[in-house]
Amino acid sequence: MDPIACENGHRLLALVERFPSLVRIFCGHNHNLTLTQYRQATIATLPATVHQVPYHHEDTRPYYDMSPPSCMMHRQVGEQWVSYQHSLAHYAGPWLYDESTSCPTEER
């Protein structure tokens, strides 16, 4: 996201190698949902509850956009954990499924 980056990333990866039961790592303050896999672990930077910062841009000036704020939620389902991005934007939903909106075809 910026020149600060992850200064000790090699140390984080060493922990993944040392602890095979470590399967998820969530890091905050990156203002963007970004996922990668290293060995058995999924590593994710999390979206922000304010503005977002695009993952890939070449411009070195500070930059952000007003994409909706969001956060990561985690829920245990039986023995498994499910993580999902939850929007914090105001909206009138939830909306009922409408095939003509979600799966439009030219026949209609």
C-alpha distances in whole Angstrom, upper triangle without the diagonal:
4,7,8,7,10,12,15,14,18,19,18,19,22,23,22,25,27,27,28,28,25,23,20,18,16,13,12,10,7,8,9,11,10,13,15,18,19,23,24,21,19,15,13,10,12,12,13,16,16,13,10,7,8,6,8,9,11,11,10,11,10,9,10,13,16,16,18,17,17,18,18,22,24,28,30,33,35,34,31,27,26,22,21,19,21,21,22,23,26,28,32,32,32,34,37,36,37,38,38,35,33,35,37,39,41,44,44
4,5,6,10,11,15,14,18,19,19,20,23,24,24,26,28,29,30,30,27,26,23,20,18,15,14,11,9,11,12,15,14,17,18,21,22,25,27,24,22,18,16,13,15,15,15,19,17,15,13,10,11,10,10,10,11,11,8,9,8,10,11,15,18,18,21,20,20,21,22,25,27,31,33,36,39,37,34,31,29,26,25,23,25,24,24,25,29,31,35,35,36,37,40,40,41,42,42,38,37,39,40,43,45,48,47
4,5,9,9,13,14,16,18,18,20,22,23,24,26,28,29,30,31,27,27,25,21,20,17,16,14,12,15,16,18,17,19,19,22,22,26,28,25,23,20,18,16,18,18,19,22,21,19,17,14,14,13,13,13,12,12,9,11,10,13,15,18,22,22,24,23,24,24,25,28,30,33,36,38,41,39,36,33,32,28,28,26,28,28,28,29,33,35,39,39,39,41,44,43,45,45,45,42,40,42,44,46,48,51,51
4,7,7,11,12,15,16,16,18,20,21,22,24,26,26,28,29,25,25,23,19,18,14,14,12,11,14,15,18,17,19,19,21,21,25,26,23,22,18,17,14,16,17,17,21,20,19,17,14,16,14,15,15,16,15,13,14,12,15,16,20,22,23,24,23,23,22,23,26,28,31,34,36,39,37,34,31,30,27,27,25,27,27,27,29,32,35,38,38,39,41,44,43,45,46,46,43,41,43,45,47,49,52,52
4,6,9,9,12,14,13,15,17,18,19,21,23,24,25,26,22,22,19,16,15,12,12,11,9,13,13,15,13,15,15,18,17,21,23,19,18,15,14,12,14,16,17,20,20,18,16,13,14,12,13,14,15,16,13,15,14,15,16,19,22,22,23,22,22,21,21,24,25,29,31,34,36,34,31,28,27,24,24,23,25,25,26,28,31,34,37,37,37,39,41,41,43,43,44,41,38,40,42,45,47,50,50
4,6,5,9,10,9,11,14,15,15,18,19,20,22,22,19,19,17,14,13,10,12,12,11,14,15,16,14,14,14,16,15,18,20,17,16,13,13,11,14,16,18,21,21,21,18,16,17,14,16,17,18,19,17,19,17,19,19,22,24,24,25,23,22,21,20,23,24,28,29,32,34,32,29,26,26,23,24,23,25,26,27,29,33,35,38,38,38,40,42,41,43,44,45,42,39,41,43,46,48,51,51
4,6,8,9,10,12,14,15,16,18,19,21,23,24,21,21,20,16,16,14,15,15,14,18,18,19,17,18,17,19,17,20,22,19,19,16,16,15,18,20,21,24,24,24,22,19,20,18,19,20,20,21,18,20,19,21,22,25,27,27,28,26,26,24,24,27,27,31,32,35,37,34,32,29,29,26,27,26,29,30,30,32,36,38,42,41,41,43,46,45,47,47,49,45,43,45,47,49,52,55,55
4,5,5,7,9,10,11,13,15,16,17,20,21,18,19,18,15,15,13,15,16,16,19,20,20,18,18,17,17,15,18,19,17,17,14,16,15,18,21,22,25,26,26,24,22,22,20,21,23,23,24,22,24,23,24,25,28,30,29,30,28,27,25,24,26,26,30,30,33,35,32,30,27,28,25,27,26,29,30,31,34,37,39,43,42,42,44,46,45,48,48,49,46,44,45,48,50,53,55,55
4,5,5,6,9,10,11,13,14,16,17,19,16,16,15,12,13,12,14,16,15,18,18,18,15,15,13,14,12,14,16,14,14,11,13,13,16,19,21,25,26,25,22,20,21,18,19,21,22,23,22,24,23,23,24,26,29,28,29,26,25,23,22,24,24,27,28,31,32,30,27,25,25,23,24,24,27,29,30,32,36,38,41,40,40,42,44,43,45,45,46,43,41,42,45,47,50,52,52
4,5,5,6,9,10,11,12,14,16,18,16,17,16,14,16,15,18,19,18,22,21,21,18,17,15,14,11,13,16,14,15,13,16,16,20,23,25,28,29,29,26,24,24,21,22,24,24,26,24,27,26,27,27,30,32,31,32,30,29,26,25,27,27,29,30,32,33,30,28,26,27,25,27,27,30,32,33,36,39,41,44,43,42,44,46,45,47,47,49,46,43,44,47,49,52,54,55
4,5,5,6,9,10,10,12,15,17,14,16,16,13,15,14,17,19,19,23,22,22,19,18,16,16,13,14,16,14,16,14,16,17,20,23,25,28,29,29,27,25,26,23,24,26,27,29,27,29,27,28,29,31,33,32,33,30,29,26,24,26,26,28,29,31,32,29,27,25,26,25,27,27,30,32,33,36,39,41,44,43,43,45,47,46,48,48,50,47,44,46,49,51,54,56,56
4,5,5,7,9,10,11,13,14,11,13,12,9,12,11,15,17,16,20,20,19,16,15,13,13,10,12,13,11,12,10,13,13,17,20,22,25,27,27,24,23,23,20,22,25,26,28,26,28,26,27,27,29,31,29,30,27,25,23,21,23,22,25,25,28,29,26,24,22,23,21,23,23,26,29,30,33,36,38,41,40,39,41,43,42,45,45,47,44,41,42,45,48,50,53,53
4,5,5,6,9,10,11,13,11,12,12,11,13,13,17,19,18,22,21,19,16,14,12,11,8,9,11,9,11,10,13,15,18,22,24,27,29,29,26,24,24,21,22,25,26,28,27,29,28,28,28,30,32,30,31,29,27,24,22,24,23,25,25,28,29,25,23,22,23,21,23,24,27,30,31,34,38,39,42,40,40,42,43,42,44,44,46,43,40,42,44,47,49,52,52
4,5,5,6,9,11,13,11,13,14,13,16,16,20,22,22,25,24,23,20,18,16,14,10,11,12,12,14,13,16,18,21,25,27,30,32,32,29,28,28,25,26,29,30,32,30,32,31,32,32,34,36,34,34,32,30,27,25,27,25,27,27,29,30,26,25,24,25,24,26,27,31,33,34,37,41,42,45,44,43,45,46,45,48,48,50,47,44,45,48,50,53,55,56
4,5,5,6,9,10,8,11,12,11,14,15,18,21,21,24,24,22,20,18,16,14,11,11,11,10,13,12,15,17,20,24,26,28,31,31,29,28,28,25,27,30,31,33,31,33,31,32,32,33,35,33,33,31,28,25,23,24,22,24,24,26,27,23,22,21,23,22,24,26,29,31,33,36,39,41,43,42,41,43,44,44,46,46,48,46,43,44,47,50,53,55,55
4,6,5,7,8,6,8,9,9,13,14,18,21,21,24,22,20,18,15,13,11,8,8,8,7,10,10,13,16,19,23,25,28,30,30,28,27,27,23,25,29,30,32,31,33,31,32,31,33,34,32,32,30,27,24,21,22,21,23,22,24,25,21,20,18,20,19,22,24,27,30,31,34,38,39,42,40,39,41,42,41,43,43,46,43,40,41,44,46,49,52,52
4,6,6,10,9,11,13,13,17,18,22,24,24,27,26,23,21,18,15,12,9,8,9,9,13,13,17,19,22,26,29,31,34,34,31,30,29,26,28,31,32,34,33,36,34,34,34,36,37,35,35,33,31,28,25,26,24,26,25,27,27,23,22,21,23,23,25,27,30,33,35,38,41,42,45,43,42,44,45,44,46,46,48,46,42,43,47,48,51,54,54
4,6,9,9,12,14,14,18,19,23,25,25,29,28,26,23,21,18,16,12,11,11,12,15,15,19,21,24,28,30,33,35,35,33,32,32,29,31,34,35,37,36,38,36,36,36,38,39,37,37,35,32,29,26,27,25,26,25,27,27,23,22,22,24,24,27,29,32,35,36,39,43,44,47,45,43,45,46,46,48,48,51,48,45,46,49,51,54,56,57
4,5,6,9,11,12,16,18,21,25,25,28,27,24,22,20,18,15,12,11,10,10,13,14,18,20,22,26,28,31,34,34,32,31,31,28,31,34,35,38,36,38,36,36,35,37,38,36,35,33,30,27,24,24,22,23,21,23,23,19,19,18,21,21,24,26,29,32,34,37,40,42,44,42,41,43,44,43,46,46,48,46,43,44,47,49,53,55,55
4,5,7,11,13,16,19,23,26,26,28,27,24,22,19,17,13,11,9,7,8,12,14,17,20,23,26,29,31,34,35,32,32,31,28,30,34,36,38,37,39,37,37,36,37,38,36,35,33,30,27,24,24,21,22,20,22,21,18,17,17,19,20,23,26,29,32,34,37,40,41,43,41,39,41,42,41,44,44,46,44,41,42,45,47,50,52,52
4,6,9,12,15,18,21,25,25,27,26,23,22,19,17,14,13,11,8,9,12,14,17,20,21,25,28,30,33,34,31,31,31,29,31,34,37,39,38,39,37,37,36,36,37,35,34,31,28,25,21,21,18,19,17,18,18,14,14,14,17,17,21,24,26,30,32,35,38,39,41,38,37,39,40,39,42,42,45,42,39,40,44,46,49,51,51
4,6,8,11,14,18,21,21,24,22,20,18,15,14,12,11,10,7,6,9,10,13,16,18,22,24,26,29,30,28,28,28,25,28,31,33,35,34,36,34,33,32,33,34,31,31,28,25,22,19,19,16,17,16,18,19,15,14,13,15,15,19,21,24,27,29,32,35,36,39,36,35,37,38,37,40,40,43,41,37,39,42,45,48,50,50
4,7,10,14,17,20,20,22,20,17,16,13,12,9,9,9,6,4,6,8,11,14,16,20,23,25,28,28,26,26,26,23,26,29,31,34,33,35,33,32,30,31,31,29,28,26,23,20,16,17,14,15,15,16,17,14,12,11,12,13,16,18,21,25,27,30,33,34,36,34,32,34,35,34,37,37,39,37,34,35,39,41,44,46,46
4,7,10,13,17,17,18,17,14,13,10,10,9,10,11,8,5,5,6,8,11,12,16,19,21,24,25,22,22,23,20,23,26,29,31,30,32,29,28,27,27,28,25,25,22,19,16,13,13,11,14,14,16,17,15,12,10,11,10,13,15,18,21,23,26,29,30,33,31,29,32,33,32,35,35,38,35,32,34,37,39,43,45,44
4,7,10,14,14,16,15,13,12,10,10,10,10,12,11,7,6,5,6,8,10,14,16,19,22,22,20,20,21,18,21,24,27,28,27,29,26,26,24,25,26,24,23,21,18,15,12,14,12,15,16,19,20,18,15,13,13,12,14,15,18,21,22,25,29,30,33,31,30,32,34,33,36,37,39,36,33,35,38,41,44,46,46
4,7,10,11,13,12,10,10,9,11,12,13,15,14,10,8,6,5,6,7,11,13,15,18,19,17,17,18,16,20,22,25,26,26,26,24,23,21,22,23,21,20,17,14,11,9,11,11,14,16,19,21,19,17,13,13,10,12,12,15,17,19,22,25,27,30,28,27,30,32,32,34,35,37,34,31,33,36,39,42,45,44
4,7,8,10,10,10,10,10,12,14,14,17,17,13,11,8,6,5,6,10,11,14,16,17,15,15,16,15,18,20,23,24,23,23,20,20,19,20,21,19,19,16,14,12,11,13,14,18,19,22,25,23,20,17,17,13,14,14,16,18,19,22,25,27,30,29,29,31,34,33,36,37,38,35,33,35,38,41,43,46,45
4,6,8,9,9,11,12,14,17,18,21,20,17,14,11,9,6,5,8,8,11,13,13,12,13,15,14,17,20,22,23,21,21,18,18,16,17,18,17,16,13,12,10,10,13,14,18,21,24,26,25,22,19,18,14,15,13,15,16,16,19,22,25,28,27,27,30,33,33,35,36,38,34,32,35,37,40,43,46,45
4,6,8,10,12,14,16,19,20,24,23,20,17,14,11,8,7,8,7,10,10,11,10,10,13,13,16,18,20,20,19,18,15,15,13,15,16,15,15,13,12,11,12,16,18,21,24,27,30,29,26,22,21,18,17,15,16,16,16,18,22,25,28,28,28,31,34,34,36,37,38,35,33,36,38,41,43,46,45
4,6,8,9,12,14,17,19,22,22,19,16,13,10,6,6,7,7,11,11,10,8,7,10,9,12,14,17,17,16,16,13,12,11,13,14,14,15,12,12,12,13,16,18,22,25,27,30,29,26,22,21,17,17,14,16,16,17,18,22,24,28,28,28,30,33,33,35,36,37,33,31,33,35,38,41,44,43
4,7,9,13,16,19,21,25,25,21,18,15,11,8,6,4,4,8,8,7,5,5,8,9,12,14,17,17,16,16,13,11,9,10,11,10,11,9,9,10,12,15,18,22,25,27,30,30,26,23,21,17,15,13,14,13,13,15,19,21,25,24,25,27,30,30,32,33,34,30,28,31,33,36,38,41,40
4,6,10,13,16,19,22,22,19,16,13,9,7,6,4,7,10,10,9,6,6,7,7,10,13,16,17,17,17,15,12,10,11,12,10,11,10,9,10,11,15,17,21,23,26,29,28,25,21,19,15,13,11,13,12,14,15,19,21,24,24,24,26,28,28,30,30,31,28,26,28,30,33,35,38,37
4,7,10,14,16,20,19,16,12,10,7,5,5,5,8,12,13,12,9,10,9,8,12,15,18,20,20,21,18,16,14,14,14,12,12,11,9,9,9,12,14,18,20,22,25,25,21,18,15,12,10,8,11,12,14,16,19,21,24,23,23,24,26,26,28,28,30,26,24,26,28,31,34,37,36
4,7,11,13,17,17,14,10,8,5,5,7,8,12,15,16,15,12,11,10,8,11,14,17,19,19,21,19,17,15,16,17,15,16,15,13,12,12,15,16,19,22,23,26,25,21,18,16,13,12,11,14,16,18,19,23,24,27,26,26,27,29,28,30,30,31,28,26,27,30,32,35,38,37
4,7,10,13,13,10,7,6,4,7,9,11,15,18,20,19,15,15,14,11,13,17,20,22,22,24,22,21,19,20,21,18,19,18,16,14,12,15,15,18,20,21,24,22,19,16,15,12,12,12,16,17,20,22,26,26,29,27,27,28,30,28,30,30,32,29,26,28,30,33,35,38,38
4,7,10,11,8,6,5,6,9,12,15,18,21,23,22,19,17,16,13,15,18,21,23,23,25,24,23,22,23,24,22,22,21,19,18,16,18,18,20,21,23,25,23,19,17,16,14,15,16,19,21,24,26,29,30,33,31,30,31,33,31,33,33,35,32,29,30,33,35,38,40,40
4,6,7,6,5,6,9,12,15,18,21,24,26,25,22,21,20,16,18,22,24,27,27,29,27,26,26,26,28,25,26,24,22,20,18,19,18,20,21,22,24,21,18,17,16,15,17,18,21,24,26,29,32,33,35,33,32,33,34,33,35,34,36,34,31,32,34,36,39,42,42
4,6,5,6,7,11,14,17,20,23,26,28,28,25,23,22,19,20,24,25,28,28,30,29,28,28,29,30,28,29,27,25,23,20,22,20,23,23,24,25,22,20,18,19,18,20,21,25,27,29,32,35,36,39,37,36,37,38,37,39,38,40,38,34,35,38,40,43,45,46
4,6,8,10,14,17,20,23,26,29,32,31,28,27,26,22,24,27,29,32,31,34,33,32,31,32,34,31,32,30,28,25,22,23,22,23,23,24,24,21,19,18,19,19,21,23,27,29,32,34,38,38,41,39,37,39,39,38,40,39,42,39,36,37,40,41,44,47,47
4,7,10,13,17,19,23,26,28,31,31,28,27,27,23,25,29,31,33,33,35,34,33,32,33,34,31,31,29,26,24,20,21,19,20,19,20,21,17,15,15,16,16,19,21,25,28,30,33,36,37,39,37,35,37,37,36,38,38,40,38,35,36,39,41,44,46,46
4,6,10,13,16,19,22,25,27,27,25,24,23,20,23,26,28,31,30,32,30,30,28,29,30,28,28,26,23,20,17,18,16,18,18,19,20,17,15,14,14,14,17,18,22,25,27,30,33,34,36,34,33,35,36,34,37,37,39,37,33,35,38,40,43,45,45
4,7,10,12,16,19,22,24,24,21,21,20,17,20,23,26,28,28,30,28,27,25,26,27,24,24,22,20,17,14,15,14,16,17,18,20,17,14,13,12,11,13,15,19,21,24,26,30,30,33,31,30,31,32,31,34,34,36,33,30,31,34,37,40,42,42
4,7,10,13,16,19,22,21,19,18,18,15,17,21,23,25,25,26,24,24,22,23,25,22,22,20,18,16,13,15,14,17,18,20,22,20,17,15,14,12,14,15,18,20,22,25,28,30,33,31,30,32,33,32,35,35,37,34,31,32,35,38,41,43,43
4,6,10,13,16,18,18,15,15,15,12,15,19,22,23,23,24,22,21,19,20,21,19,18,17,14,12,10,13,13,16,18,20,23,21,18,15,14,11,11,11,15,17,19,21,25,26,29,28,27,29,31,30,32,33,34,31,28,30,33,36,39,41,41
4,7,10,13,15,14,12,12,12,10,14,17,19,21,20,21,18,17,16,17,18,16,16,14,12,11,10,13,14,18,20,23,25,24,21,17,16,13,13,12,14,16,17,20,23,25,28,27,27,29,31,31,33,33,35,32,29,31,34,37,39,42,41
4,7,10,12,12,10,11,12,11,15,18,21,22,21,22,19,17,15,15,16,14,13,11,9,7,7,10,12,16,19,21,24,23,20,17,15,11,11,9,11,12,13,16,20,21,25,24,24,26,28,28,30,31,33,29,27,30,32,35,38,41,40
4,7,9,9,7,9,10,11,15,17,20,20,20,20,17,15,12,12,12,10,10,7,6,6,7,11,14,17,21,23,26,26,23,19,17,13,11,8,10,10,11,13,16,18,22,21,21,24,26,26,28,30,31,27,25,28,30,33,36,39,38
4,5,6,6,9,12,13,16,18,21,21,20,19,16,14,11,11,11,10,9,6,6,6,9,13,16,19,23,25,28,28,25,21,19,16,14,11,11,10,10,12,15,18,21,21,22,24,27,28,30,32,32,29,27,30,32,36,38,41,39
4,7,8,12,15,16,20,21,24,24,23,22,18,16,13,13,11,10,8,4,5,6,10,12,16,19,23,25,29,29,26,22,20,16,14,11,10,9,7,9,13,16,19,19,20,23,26,27,29,31,32,28,27,30,32,36,38,41,39
4,7,10,13,16,19,19,22,21,21,19,15,14,10,10,8,9,7,5,8,10,13,16,20,23,26,29,32,32,29,26,23,20,18,14,13,11,9,10,13,16,20,21,22,24,28,29,30,32,33,29,28,31,33,36,39,41,39
4,7,10,13,16,16,19,18,18,16,13,10,7,6,5,6,7,6,9,12,15,18,22,25,28,31,34,34,31,27,25,21,19,15,14,12,11,11,14,17,21,22,23,25,28,29,30,32,32,28,27,30,32,35,37,40,38
4,7,9,12,13,16,16,16,15,12,9,6,6,6,6,8,7,9,11,14,17,20,24,27,29,33,32,29,25,23,19,17,13,14,12,12,13,16,18,22,22,23,25,28,28,30,31,31,27,26,29,30,33,35,38,37
4,6,9,9,13,12,13,12,9,7,4,6,9,9,11,11,12,14,16,20,23,26,29,31,35,34,30,27,25,21,19,16,17,15,16,16,20,22,26,26,27,28,31,31,32,33,33,29,28,30,32,35,36,40,39
4,6,7,10,11,12,13,11,8,7,7,10,9,12,13,14,16,17,21,23,27,30,31,35,34,30,27,25,21,19,16,18,17,18,18,21,23,26,26,27,28,31,30,31,31,31,28,26,28,30,32,34,37,37
4,7,10,12,13,14,13,11,10,11,14,13,15,15,16,16,17,21,23,26,29,30,33,32,29,26,23,20,19,16,19,18,20,20,24,25,29,28,29,30,32,31,32,32,33,29,27,29,31,33,35,38,38
4,7,9,11,13,13,11,11,13,16,15,18,18,19,20,21,24,26,30,32,34,37,35,32,29,27,23,22,20,22,21,23,23,27,28,31,31,31,32,34,33,34,34,34,31,29,30,31,33,35,38,38
4,6,8,10,10,9,10,12,16,15,19,20,21,22,23,27,29,33,35,37,40,39,35,32,30,27,25,22,24,23,25,24,28,29,32,32,33,34,36,35,36,36,35,32,31,32,33,35,36,40,40
4,6,9,11,10,13,15,19,19,22,23,24,26,27,31,33,36,39,40,43,42,38,36,33,30,29,26,28,27,28,28,31,33,36,36,37,38,40,39,39,39,39,36,34,35,36,38,39,43,43
4,6,8,8,11,14,17,18,22,23,24,26,28,31,34,37,40,42,45,44,40,37,35,32,30,27,29,27,28,27,31,32,36,36,37,38,41,40,40,40,40,37,35,37,37,40,41,44,44
4,6,8,12,15,18,20,23,23,25,26,28,31,34,37,40,42,45,44,40,37,35,32,30,28,29,28,28,28,32,34,37,38,39,40,43,42,43,43,43,39,38,40,40,43,44,47,47
4,6,10,13,16,18,22,22,24,25,27,31,34,37,40,43,46,45,41,38,36,32,31,28,29,27,27,27,30,32,36,36,38,39,42,42,42,43,42,39,38,40,40,43,44,48,47
4,7,11,14,16,19,18,21,22,24,28,31,34,37,40,43,42,39,35,33,29,28,25,26,24,24,24,27,29,33,34,35,36,40,39,40,41,41,37,36,38,39,42,43,47,46
4,7,10,12,15,16,18,20,22,26,29,32,36,38,41,40,37,33,31,27,25,22,23,21,21,21,24,26,30,30,32,33,36,36,37,37,37,33,33,35,36,38,40,43,42
4,7,9,12,12,15,17,19,23,26,30,33,35,38,38,34,31,28,25,22,19,20,17,17,17,20,22,26,27,28,29,33,33,33,34,34,31,30,32,33,36,37,41,40
4,6,9,10,13,16,19,22,26,29,32,34,38,37,34,30,28,24,21,18,18,15,15,14,17,19,23,24,25,26,29,29,30,31,31,27,26,29,30,33,34,37,36
4,6,8,11,15,18,21,24,27,31,33,36,37,33,30,27,23,20,17,16,13,12,11,14,16,19,20,22,23,27,27,28,30,29,25,25,28,29,32,33,36,35
4,6,9,13,15,18,22,25,28,30,33,34,30,27,24,20,17,13,13,10,11,9,12,14,17,18,19,21,24,24,25,26,26,22,22,25,26,29,31,34,32
4,6,10,13,16,19,22,26,27,31,32,28,25,22,18,15,11,10,7,7,6,9,11,14,15,16,18,21,22,23,25,25,22,21,24,25,29,31,34,32
4,7,11,13,17,20,24,26,29,30,26,23,20,17,14,10,9,6,5,6,10,12,16,16,17,20,23,24,26,27,28,24,23,27,28,32,34,37,35
4,7,10,13,16,20,22,25,26,23,19,16,13,10,7,5,4,5,7,11,13,16,16,16,19,22,22,25,26,27,24,22,26,28,31,34,36,35
4,6,10,13,17,19,23,23,20,16,14,10,8,6,5,7,7,11,14,16,19,18,18,20,23,24,26,28,30,26,24,27,30,33,36,38,37
4,7,10,14,16,19,19,16,12,10,7,6,5,6,9,10,14,17,18,21,19,18,21,23,24,27,28,30,27,24,27,30,33,36,38,37
4,7,10,13,16,17,14,10,8,6,5,6,6,10,11,15,17,18,20,19,17,20,22,23,26,27,30,27,24,27,30,34,37,39,37
4,7,10,13,13,10,7,6,4,7,9,10,14,15,19,21,22,23,21,20,22,24,24,28,29,31,29,26,29,32,35,39,40,39
4,6,10,10,8,6,5,6,9,12,12,16,17,21,22,23,24,21,20,22,23,23,27,28,31,29,26,29,32,35,39,40,39
4,6,7,6,4,6,9,12,15,16,19,21,24,26,26,27,25,23,25,25,26,29,30,33,31,29,31,34,37,41,42,41
4,6,5,6,7,10,13,16,17,21,23,26,27,27,28,25,22,24,24,24,28,29,32,30,27,29,33,36,39,40,39
4,6,8,10,14,16,20,21,25,27,30,31,31,31,28,26,28,27,27,31,31,35,34,30,32,36,38,42,43,42
4,7,10,13,17,20,22,26,28,31,33,33,34,30,28,30,30,30,33,33,37,35,32,34,37,40,43,44,44
4,7,10,13,17,19,23,25,28,30,30,31,28,26,28,28,27,30,31,34,32,29,31,34,37,40,41,41
4,7,10,14,15,19,21,24,27,27,28,26,24,26,26,26,29,30,33,31,28,30,33,36,40,41,40
4,7,10,12,16,19,21,24,24,25,22,20,22,23,23,26,26,29,27,24,26,30,32,36,37,37
4,7,9,13,16,19,21,21,24,21,20,22,23,23,26,26,29,26,23,26,29,32,35,37,36
4,6,10,13,15,18,18,20,18,16,19,20,20,23,24,26,23,20,23,26,29,33,34,33
4,7,10,12,15,15,18,16,15,18,20,20,22,24,25,22,20,23,25,29,32,34,33
4,6,9,12,12,15,13,13,15,18,19,21,23,25,22,20,23,25,29,32,34,32
4,5,8,9,13,12,12,14,18,18,21,23,24,20,19,22,25,28,31,33,31
4,6,9,12,12,13,16,19,21,23,25,26,23,22,25,27,31,34,36,34
4,6,10,11,12,15,18,20,22,24,24,21,20,24,26,29,32,34,32
4,7,9,11,13,17,19,21,24,24,20,21,24,26,29,32,34,31
4,6,8,10,14,16,17,20,20,17,17,21,22,26,29,30,27
4,7,8,12,14,16,19,19,16,17,21,22,26,28,29,26
3,5,8,11,13,16,17,14,15,19,20,24,26,28,25
4,7,9,12,15,17,14,14,18,20,23,26,27,25
4,6,8,12,13,11,11,15,16,20,23,24,21
4,6,10,12,11,11,14,15,19,22,22,19
4,6,9,8,7,10,12,15,19,19,17
4,6,5,6,8,9,13,15,16,13
4,5,5,5,7,9,13,13,11
4,6,6,5,7,10,10,8
4,6,6,9,12,13,11
4,6,10,13,14,13
4,7,10,11,11
4,7,9,8
4,5,6
4,6
4
